[in-house]
Amino acid sequence: MYKRSQLILAVVVAAVLGLVLAQAFETVFFSPQAAEIVLTDQASPVDRIRDFDYQANPLALVDVNGADLGADEQQNIRIYQSRNLGVVNITTETLAYNWFLEPVPREGSTGSGSIIDERGYVLTNHHVVKDAYRVLVNLADGSQVEGEVIGADPENDLAVVHFDPGDRELVTIPMGSSTGLQVGQKVLAIGNPFALDRTLTTGIISGLGRPVRARGSLVIRDMIQTDASINPGNSGGPLLNSRGEIIGVNTAIYSPNGGSIGIGFAVPVNTARRVVPDLIEFGHVQRGWIDIVPVQLFPQLVRAANLPVQQGILINRVMDGGKAEEAGLRGGSNRQAVRYGNSIIRLGGDIIVEVAGVRITSLANLYEALEETKPGDVVEVVYVRGGRERRVNVELVERPQQFEWN
C-alpha cells in the first residue's frame, strides 16, 4: 500500500504533466490561423471634413554642439533631431481560433510609420497592419495609443493608420518628391529594427526604377534601391533626403538570412502622394478598369482553342452597355463556352495583348498597366481579332472591390 503523502504527490505530478502535454498538443497540432480583417471604406469618426494637405515642416536649426564634427555629421544630427519624433512604432494583434473555435488574440506584425498630418495620420506599409484587428501606435514620448487602419493599398504595400492625438502637438514629416532622384544621392532611414526604436541608418540610393514582386503575383514598380541598413521592424518607416523630406517608404530587403546585406527597397513617395488622399477619403484607391471579364491565356487553352497568340488576356465577356462594349471590344460566345475547373470560359472573344503601352501577358500585367489610372481616363488597348492586331481607345470605369468573374 502507498502512503497518503505518496498518493498526493503522484496525483499532483500527473496533473501537471497532463496540462503540459495538453498545451503542447494544442500548440503543435492546432496552431490557429489568423482571421481576415475587413477594411471599411466608410468614413470613421475622424475629422475628414477638411481636405488632406501635404504638410511642410522645415528642418529646425538645432545646435549640435559639435566643433569636432564634420558638416555631413552635423547634417545627419539635425535631420535626426528634427524628424525622429515623427516616427512611430506600430505593433499589431491578430485573431486566431483555439480548439473550441473561440477567438484568441495573437501577437501580429511590428513595423514603423511616419506621422504625415497633425490630426494623427500615419503612413506605413500594408503588410505591417495586414490582418490586424488591433493596432497600437507607440509615440516618441513613450505613450501608446490605439490606432485604426482607415485605408489600405496592397498593390503598392501602403496603408494609412489614424489615431486620436488628443492634446498632443505632433511632429510631422513632410513628403518630398521622388522625381529627379539620382543614384549616389545620400539618404537616411529612421525606424524600429528589432524593436530598437527610432534607429538612424544612412546610405545612398543604389538604384532606381526597380520592379519588386510583392506578396502574390503583383509587382511594385519603380522601387528605390538603397544600401542604408533596413531590417525587420524598419518596414513602413521613412527614407529621407538631405532636407529631411520623405522620398520613400522602406518596404523590403533582399536577404538570404533575414538581415540587412545592403540591398533594401522603398516605395517612391510620389506613389504615396498619389494614393494617400484616396486612402483617407475612401479607404481604398479608386483606380480605372476595363469593364470585362478577363481570362489569362494558358497553354492548354491556347492549344485546345487553337488561338493565334500564346499570351494575353481573353475577353470572356464584356459588361452589357459598358464602356468596353461601347468601344467595340467583343467577348466570347455562349455557344462556344467550355468549362475549366469551376470556371466557364467563352471562346471567340478578343484577346488583349497591350494596354496603355504595357505588354499584357498575365492578369498581373493588366493590373500594373492600370495602376496609375482613374475612372474616366482613356487608354489605348491593342487586341487580336481574326488573327490581326487592332487598336481602340477605351474609357475606364471604377475598378470593383470584388470581382465576379464568370
N, C-alpha and C positions, 0 to 999 in steps of 0.2 A: 504493500500500500504506500501511496505517496503521501508525504506530509502536506498539510494545508498550505504552507508557505510555498512549497514547490509547485502545487497546482495553480496558485495565484500567479506566480512568476511565468508559468507556461502559458496561461491564458493571455497575459499582457503581451508576451513576446509574439504569440500567434496573431493577436490583433494588430500590432504594429507592422508585422510582416505582411499581413493582408492588405493594409492600407497602402503600403509601399508598392506592392505588386499591382494593386488596382490602379494606382496613379500611373505607374509605368505602362501598364496595358493600355490605358486610355491615351497616354502620350504617343505611344508607338503606333497603335493601330487605328486610332480615331482622332487623328490630327484634324481639327475643324478647318473648313475652308472659309476664306473671307467673303462676307456678303457685299454685294454691289451697292454703291451709293447712287441715288438719283440726284443729279444736279439740276435744280429747278431753274427754269428760265423766267420765273415770275419775280417781280421786284420784291426784295426783302425790306424790312423796315429801316433801311439805312437811307441817308439823305441822297437821293438821286435826282432831286429837282434841279439843282444847279449842274450844268454840264461839266463833265470831267475835263480838267485842264492839266496840261503838262506843266509842271512847276519848275521855276528857276530857283536855284539855291546856290549862288556863287560861293566859291571856296572862301572860308574865313581866313583872315590874316592871323595865323597862330604864331605866337612866339615860341620857337622850338628850342631856344637856349642852346644852340649848338655851334659854338665858334669853331669847333674842330670837325664839323660835319660838312660834307660836300653839298653842292647845290642839288644834286639828284636825291641825296638822302633827306635833305630838308623838305624837298617837294613831296617825297613819299610820306613823311611825317605829317605835313599839312593836309594831304589828301586823307590819310587815315583818321586824323583827329577830327576832320570836318565831316567824314562820311560814315565812320563805323557805327555811330549812334543810330543811323538809318537802316542798319542791317539787323534783321531779326532771325531768331532760331525757331524753326517750325517743327513740332512733333505731332504725330497723329495717333489715333487709336482706331482700330478696325473692329468689326464684329465677326465673331466666329460662332459656331454652334457645338455644344457639347453632346454627349451621348443621349441626353434627354431632350435634344432639339431646343435647348434654351440658349438664347443669345448671350455670348460671353465676350467682354471686351478683351482685345489683344493689342499689344504694342505694335504700332504700324511703322511708317517711314519717318525719317528725320531729314531735315534739309535747312535751307536758308531762304531768305526773301529780302526784298528791298521795299521800304516804305516809299511810295510814289505820290502820296497825297496826304495832307494833314488830317483828312477825315478818317484815316485808318485803312487805306487801300494798300495792299501788299502784293507785289509781283513776284511770282515764284514759278517753279516747274509743275506741270500737271502730274508727273509721276511721283512727286513728293506728297501730294494730297489725294492721289487716286485711291478710291475705295474707303476713304476716311469717313467715319460717322462723327468723329470728334477731332477738332483741330485746335491745338494750343500754340499761341504765339508768345515767345519769350522775348521781352524787350531788353534794351541795353541797361535800363535801371534795375534789372533783376526781377521785375514783376512778370507775371504770367497771366495772359488774358485768353478768353475763348474767342476763336475765330470762326468764320463761316466761308465756305467756298461759294462765291457768288457767280463764278464763270470759269469755264474750262475750254481749252482748245487743244485736244490731244494731238492734232496733226502737227502742231508746232511745239508741243510739250510745254505749253504755257497755261497758267491759271492765275486768277486774282482771288485773294483772300481778304475779307473785311473784318475788322474788329472795332469795337467802340473805344475810342481813345479817352473818353471821359474828359477830365480837365487837363490832360497831359498836352504839352506843346511838343508835337512830334518833329523830329528831324527828317526831312525828306531828301531823297537822292534824285537829282534831275536826270532826265533822259537826254542823251546827246543824239548823235546821228552815226549810223554805220556806213553812210555814204562817204567815199573818199578815204577809207581806211587803207593803210599801207603795210605790207609785210615788213617786219622790222620795227614797227611802231611799238612804243612802250605801253604796257597795260598792267593793271593791278587788279587782284581778285580779293574780295573780302567775303568770308563765310565761316561756317562752323564745322570744319572737318573733324570727324571722330569726336564730336561734342566739345571741341576746343573752341569756345565761342569767340567770334569776331577776329579770326586769324587773317593776317595780311600776307599775301604772296605776290611777287612781282615777276614779270617776264616780258615777252614780246609777242606780237602777232606772228605766228609761224606760217600761216596760210589763210587764204580767203576763198569763199565760194565752195566749201567742201560739202558734198552730199553725205549725210549720215543717216543710216537706216534706223528708224525709231522702232519701238515695240510694234510687232505686227509687220506688215509689208510696206508701210508708208515710209517715205524718205523725207527728211527735213533738209531743205536746200539752203545753199549759201551760208553754211555754218562758218563761224570764225574759229580757226585753229590757233591754240596758244600753248606756249611752254610754261606759263605760270602754273604753279602746282595746284592741281584741283584733285580733291579726294572725296570719298563718301562723306556726305554732310555739307559739301560745298554746293550741291545742286540747288538751283534757284537763286543763288547769290549773284551780286553784280560783278561784271567785268568792266573796269573803269579805264578811261583815258587819263592823260596827264592833267586834264582840267577837272577831274573828279566827276565826270559825267558817265552815265551808264551807256556803254556801247554794245553790250551783250549780256545775256543771261546764261551763266555757267550751267551746263546741262549734262555733259557726258565726258568720259575719258576712254581712251584706248589703253587697255592694260591686260596683260596675261595673268596678273595676280591680284587684281582689285585695288592696287595702289597706284599712285601717280608715277608715270615714267616720262613725263614731259609732253604728252600728247593729249590735250584737252580740247573740248569743243563748247562753243557758246552760241545760242540763238541770237542773231543780229538784232539790235534794238529797233531797227526800222520795222521788223516784223512785229515786235511788241507794240510799237506805236500804232500800227495799223489795226491790231486786233483788240487791244485793251478797251477802247471805248465800247465796242460791241459786247465784250465780256461783262462790263459793268452794267450796261443798259439792258442787254437781252439774256445774259447768262451763257451765250454761245456766239460764235462768229457767223454772221449772215453772209453766206457765200452763194455764188451763182452755180447753176446746174442746168444741164441739158435734160429736158423732161422726157427721158426714155427709160426703158427697162433694158439695161446692158447685160451682155453675156461675154465674158472674156474667152477668146478662142483658145482651144486646147487641141493637142494632136489628134485625139480620137474623133472630135467633132469635125476638124478640118478634113480628115480622111473620109469619114462617113458621108459628109455632105459635099465632098469634092469642091471645097471652097477655093477661090482664086488666090487667097493670101494665107500665110501661115500664122500671122499675129495681127491682133487688132481687137476691136470691140464690135460684136454683132448686135445690131439693134433688134432685140427680141420683140418689142412693140413700142410704139410712141403713144403718148398720152393724148386721148381724144380732145381735139380743139386746142392743143397746147402749142407752144412756140416752135417746137421741133417739127411738128406736123405742118404748121403754118409755113416753115422754111422749106418744106418739101422732102424732109427725111422720111424714109419708109421703114416700117417694122416688118417682122416676119408674118407669115400667113398661118392661120389656124389649121388650114388644110395640110400644112407641112409640119405640123407640130410633132415633136418627139419627146419622150420622157428620158431624163438623165438623172438618176437618183430620185430626189424629191422635187426636182425642177422640171418645168415644161419649157422646152426651147422651140421657138417658132423659126423655122428656116426661111430663107428667101429675103431677109431684111438687108438693109445697107450695112456695110462694115466700116466703122470709123477707124482711120489709121493716123489721123493727126488733128489736134485741137490747139488753136492759138499758138501755132508754131512748135508745139511739143509732140514728138512722135509717140503714138499710142500703141503699146504692146501689151498692156495689162490695165486692170482697173486702177491700180496704184498710179499709173501714169495719168489716167483721166483725173483723178483727184489732184495730182500735182499741177496739171495744166490749168485747173480751175481754182486753185488755192487762193490766188490773189484777186479773184473776180467778185463782183457784187451782182445781185439780181438786177436785171435791166441792161447789163453790159452785153455787147455783141461780140461774138468770137467767130473766127473762120474755122469751119470744120471741113476736113478733107475725108472723103469716104469713097468706098469702092462699090460700084453697082454695075452688074453686067460685065465684070472684068475690067472696067475702066475707072480711073480716079476722077472724081468730080469735087467741086468746091462750092460751099454755100455759107452764108453768114447766118448765124442763129442767135436770137436774143435769149438770154439766160433767165431762168426762173430761180426762186429761192430753193436752195438745197433742203430737202426734208431732213428732219432729225432722225427719222426712222424710215427705212425703205421697205416696200412690199414688192419684191421682185419676182413676180410670176405672171 
